[in-house]
Amino acid sequence: MELRLNTEATAELLAGFDEVILASGILPRTPEIDGIDHPRVLSYLDVLARHASVGEKVAIIGAGGIGFDVAEFLVAKPNQSTEQWLAEWGIDQEYRAPGALMLPEPVVPKRRLWLLQRKVGNPGKGLGKTTGWIHKASLRHHGVKMWGGVSYKRIDDEGLHIERDGESLCLAVDNVIICAGQQPDRSLQAVLEQQGSKVHLIGGADVAAELDAKRAIRQGAELAAVI
Ligand SMILES: Cc1cc2nc3c(=O)[nH]c(=O)nc-3n(C[C@H](O)[C@H](O)[C@H](O)COP(=O)(O)OP(=O)(O)OC[C@H]3O[C@@H](n4cnc5c(N)ncnc54)[C@H](O)[C@@H]3O)c2cc1C
């Protein structure tokens, strides 16, 4: 077996293979909102992978798992000590009260954040059953506003214009971060098939919706066992 790291797989490089497994992942989906090209708009990849600088007032469009992760990333305080973490969550290591609980210390938020979704209802319902409450509680500690039933009108120099509960308002944010779903990255599929290779799609390249690592790994293992 030959392993090539730090190499972009191109059609030329893959010419002559009988079978090719495309595990190229996803591309973030860009929603159609007036002003989506405004300089204050970032994708979650800009923030998490390209370390874009993010302002103090931020709206996140899309409150799925990635939206929650981005929100937590933006409010997290690097170098937080264990003592600070215990105080924030109201945990008393001296066990002076039942359950080792004490009043949590109020958090001074690092940023003002709005986590928004189009779907009516409270954001976070689709998060994992055992950990979802932690993500929601953590964001509440940091004063993050989690709003459902939002429709997006436009983005301009004033900020993000939305409608919620029949009311029009403008969130005067520095940045709008898009976490509004993903689409499969199959950019090599057609050309590889033209070259005569049989192409198999797995993971995000197969289905981008509701993707989790478990499915991607299972598809890879099952395919490897049959080809
Ligand atoms: C912020 C965030 C949080 C997440 N949290 C969770 C979680 O808690 N639990 C969970 O199960 N899942 C989570 N996921 C989803 C998880 O990352 C995906 O399900 C999983 O990575 C999908 O695997 P994949 O192999 O399809 O694609 P990826 O892991 O995206 O891998 C595709 C790789 O192919 C590379 N590539 C693309 N084209 C080429 C090319 N031409 N040549 C060479 N390389 C190429 C890409 O650069 C990328 O490295 C999260 C995703 C994000 C973004």
The ligand as an SDF file (V2000), in Angstrom:
LIG
                    3D

 53 58  0  0  0  0  0  0  0  0999 V2000
  -17.7640   21.6850   14.0360 C   0  0  0  0  0  0  0  0  0  0  0  0
  -18.1210   20.2340   13.7850 C   0  0  0  0  0  0  0  0  0  0  0  0
  -18.4360   19.4140   14.8470 C   0  0  0  0  0  0  0  0  0  0  0  0
  -18.7550   18.0820   14.6480 C   0  0  0  0  0  0  0  0  0  0  0  0
  -19.0410   17.3020   15.7380 N   0  0  0  0  0  0  0  0  0  0  0  0
  -19.2960   15.9900   15.5670 C   0  0  0  0  0  0  0  0  0  0  0  0
  -19.5320   15.1470   16.6810 C   0  0  0  0  0  0  0  0  0  0  0  0
  -19.5070   15.5840   17.8390 O   0  0  0  0  0  0  0  0  0  0  0  0
  -19.8000   13.8330   16.4550 N   0  0  0  0  0  0  0  0  0  0  0  0
  -19.8160   13.3130   15.1750 C   0  0  0  0  0  0  0  0  0  0  0  0
  -20.0480   12.1160   15.0180 O   0  0  0  0  0  0  0  0  0  0  0  0
  -19.6020   14.0980   14.1050 N   0  0  0  0  0  0  0  0  0  0  0  0
  -19.3450   15.4070   14.2590 C   0  0  0  0  0  0  0  0  0  0  0  0
  -19.1220   16.2130   13.1650 N   0  0  0  0  0  0  0  0  0  0  0  0
  -19.2720   15.6190   11.8360 C   0  0  0  0  0  0  0  0  0  0  0  0
  -18.0200   14.8350   11.4330 C   0  0  0  0  0  0  0  0  0  0  0  0
  -16.9260   15.7120   11.3590 O   0  0  0  0  0  0  0  0  0  0  0  0
  -18.3050   14.1790   10.1100 C   0  0  0  0  0  0  0  0  0  0  0  0
  -19.3910   13.3140   10.2640 O   0  0  0  0  0  0  0  0  0  0  0  0
  -17.1490   13.3600    9.5830 C   0  0  0  0  0  0  0  0  0  0  0  0
  -15.9640   14.1030    9.6210 O   0  0  0  0  0  0  0  0  0  0  0  0
  -17.4520   12.9260    8.1630 C   0  0  0  0  0  0  0  0  0  0  0  0
  -16.3520   12.2370    7.6740 O   0  0  0  0  0  0  0  0  0  0  0  0
  -15.9780   12.2460    6.1350 P   0  0  0  0  0  0  0  0  0  0  0  0
  -14.8700   11.2510    5.9910 O   0  0  0  0  0  0  0  0  0  0  0  0
  -17.1840   12.0800    5.2860 O   0  0  0  0  0  0  0  0  0  0  0  0
  -15.4460   13.7110    5.8050 O   0  0  0  0  0  0  0  0  0  0  0  0
  -14.3130   14.6100    6.4910 P   0  0  0  0  0  0  0  0  0  0  0  0
  -13.9730   14.1640    7.8560 O   0  0  0  0  0  0  0  0  0  0  0  0
  -14.7570   16.0180    6.2880 O   0  0  0  0  0  0  0  0  0  0  0  0
  -13.0290   14.3310    5.6000 O   0  0  0  0  0  0  0  0  0  0  0  0
  -12.9360   14.7060    4.2390 C   0  0  0  0  0  0  0  0  0  0  0  0
  -11.4750   15.0460    3.9910 C   0  0  0  0  0  0  0  0  0  0  0  0
  -11.2010   14.9610    2.6040 O   0  0  0  0  0  0  0  0  0  0  0  0
  -10.3380   16.0290    2.2700 C   0  0  0  0  0  0  0  0  0  0  0  0
  -10.4000   16.2320    0.8120 N   0  0  0  0  0  0  0  0  0  0  0  0
  -11.4450   16.7060    0.0720 C   0  0  0  0  0  0  0  0  0  0  0  0
  -11.1180   16.7090   -1.2360 N   0  0  0  0  0  0  0  0  0  0  0  0
   -9.8460   16.2390   -1.3160 C   0  0  0  0  0  0  0  0  0  0  0  0
   -8.9450   16.0300   -2.4040 C   0  0  0  0  0  0  0  0  0  0  0  0
   -9.2860   16.2880   -3.6830 N   0  0  0  0  0  0  0  0  0  0  0  0
   -7.7080   15.5300   -2.1110 N   0  0  0  0  0  0  0  0  0  0  0  0
   -7.3400   15.2400   -0.8600 C   0  0  0  0  0  0  0  0  0  0  0  0
   -8.1400   15.4400    0.2120 N   0  0  0  0  0  0  0  0  0  0  0  0
   -9.3880   15.9220   -0.0190 C   0  0  0  0  0  0  0  0  0  0  0  0
  -10.8650   17.1830    3.0850 C   0  0  0  0  0  0  0  0  0  0  0  0
   -9.8840   18.2060    3.1760 O   0  0  0  0  0  0  0  0  0  0  0  0
  -11.1250   16.4710    4.4140 C   0  0  0  0  0  0  0  0  0  0  0  0
   -9.9560   16.4520    5.2050 O   0  0  0  0  0  0  0  0  0  0  0  0
  -18.7920   17.5470   13.3250 C   0  0  0  0  0  0  0  0  0  0  0  0
  -18.4830   18.3750   12.2330 C   0  0  0  0  0  0  0  0  0  0  0  0
  -18.1400   19.6980   12.4610 C   0  0  0  0  0  0  0  0  0  0  0  0
  -17.8030   20.5860   11.2800 C   0  0  0  0  0  0  0  0  0  0  0  0
  1  2  1  0
  2  3  1  0
  2 52  2  0
  3  4  2  0
  4  5  1  0
  4 50  1  0
  5  6  2  0
  6  7  1  0
  6 13  1  0
  7  8  2  0
  7  9  1  0
  9 10  1  0
 10 11  2  0
 10 12  1  0
 12 13  2  0
 13 14  1  0
 14 15  1  0
 14 50  1  0
 15 16  1  0
 16 17  1  0
 16 18  1  0
 18 19  1  0
 18 20  1  0
 20 21  1  0
 20 22  1  0
 22 23  1  0
 23 24  1  0
 24 25  2  0
 24 26  1  0
 24 27  1  0
 27 28  1  0
 28 29  2  0
 28 30  1  0
 28 31  1  0
 31 32  1  0
 32 33  1  0
 33 34  1  0
 33 48  1  0
 34 35  1  0
 35 36  1  0
 35 46  1  0
 36 37  1  0
 36 45  1  0
 37 38  2  0
 38 39  1  0
 39 40  1  0
 39 45  2  0
 40 41  1  0
 40 42  2  0
 42 43  1  0
 43 44  2  0
 44 45  1  0
 46 47  1  0
 46 48  1  0
 48 49  1  0
 50 51  2  0
 51 52  1  0
 52 53  1  0
M  END
$$$$
